[in-house]
Amino acid sequence: MLKAKILFVGPCESGKTVLANFLTESSDITEYNPTQGVRILEFENPHVTSNNKGTACEFELWDCGGDPKFESCWPALMKDSHGVVIIFNADIPSHHQLSV
């Protein structure tokens, strides 16, 4: 089975948790509550194609807290990751100045 560690990073209130919940079909959070540190969600997709053959993949989505006090932790959390998704809200002007 393939394994993938994917981080979601970006500023507060950008939608990282909403996207992580959607992708993992989790609905345990209904009101805004800033992520403290990191929240790890795990799920499997039995239909991933690799080298022209189907196989299952186990995903870890790391929903990283967007508060500036956690940004210095992001490089350590990225260790051994397979991808990083930078998420921001284009409707919030301060998000246009994101620097990762």
C-alpha positions in Angstrom: 0.0 0.0 0.0 1.2 3.5 -0.9 1.5 6.1 1.9 1.4 9.9 1.5 1.9 12.6 4.1 0.4 16.0 2.9 0.6 19.2 4.9 -1.9 22.0 4.7 -0.3 25.3 5.7 -1.4 29.0 5.5 -2.7 31.8 7.6 -5.6 31.6 10.1 -9.1 31.5 8.7 -8.0 30.4 5.3 -10.0 27.2 5.2 -7.4 24.5 5.8 -9.5 22.6 8.3 -12.6 22.9 6.2 -10.7 21.4 3.2 -9.2 18.7 5.3 -12.6 17.8 6.7 -14.1 17.7 3.2 -11.4 15.4 1.8 -11.5 13.0 4.7 -15.3 13.1 4.9 -15.1 14.3 8.5 -17.7 16.6 9.9 -16.7 16.7 13.5 -16.0 20.5 13.5 -19.0 22.8 12.8 -17.8 26.2 14.1 -14.6 28.1 13.7 -12.0 27.1 16.3 -8.3 27.9 15.3 -6.1 24.8 15.0 -3.5 24.7 17.8 -0.3 23.2 16.5 -1.3 20.5 14.1 -4.2 18.1 13.6 -3.6 14.8 11.7 -6.3 13.2 9.8 -5.9 9.7 8.2 -7.9 8.1 5.5 -7.5 5.5 2.7 -8.3 5.7 -1.0 -8.5 2.3 -2.5 -8.4 3.6 -6.1 -5.1 5.3 -6.7 -3.2 4.7 -9.9 0.6 4.1 -9.7 2.7 2.9 -12.6 -0.5 2.1 -14.6 -1.8 -0.3 -11.9 -4.4 0.4 -9.3 -3.5 0.3 -5.6 -4.6 1.6 -2.3 -3.1 4.7 -0.7 -3.1 5.6 3.0 -3.1 9.4 3.4 -2.1 11.6 6.4 -3.4 15.1 6.1 -1.6 17.4 8.5 -3.8 20.4 9.2 -1.2 22.9 10.5 -2.2 25.8 12.7 -2.1 29.1 10.9 -1.2 31.4 13.8 2.1 33.1 13.3 3.4 31.5 16.5 3.2 28.1 14.7 4.8 29.1 11.4 8.3 28.4 12.7 7.2 24.8 13.3 6.2 24.2 9.6 9.7 23.2 8.3 10.0 20.5 11.0 6.5 19.2 10.2 7.4 19.1 6.5 10.0 16.4 7.3 9.3 13.3 5.3 6.2 14.8 3.6 5.2 14.1 0.1 3.6 17.4 -0.5 2.6 20.8 0.9 -0.5 22.7 0.0 -0.5 26.4 0.7 -4.0 27.6 1.4 -5.1 31.2 1.7 -8.4 33.2 1.4 -8.2 35.7 -1.5 -11.0 37.7 0.2 -8.8 38.6 3.1 -6.2 41.3 2.2 -3.6 40.2 4.8 -3.4 36.7 3.1 -2.0 38.3 0.0 1.3 38.9 1.9 1.8 35.2 2.8 5.4 34.2 2.7 6.3 30.5 3.3 
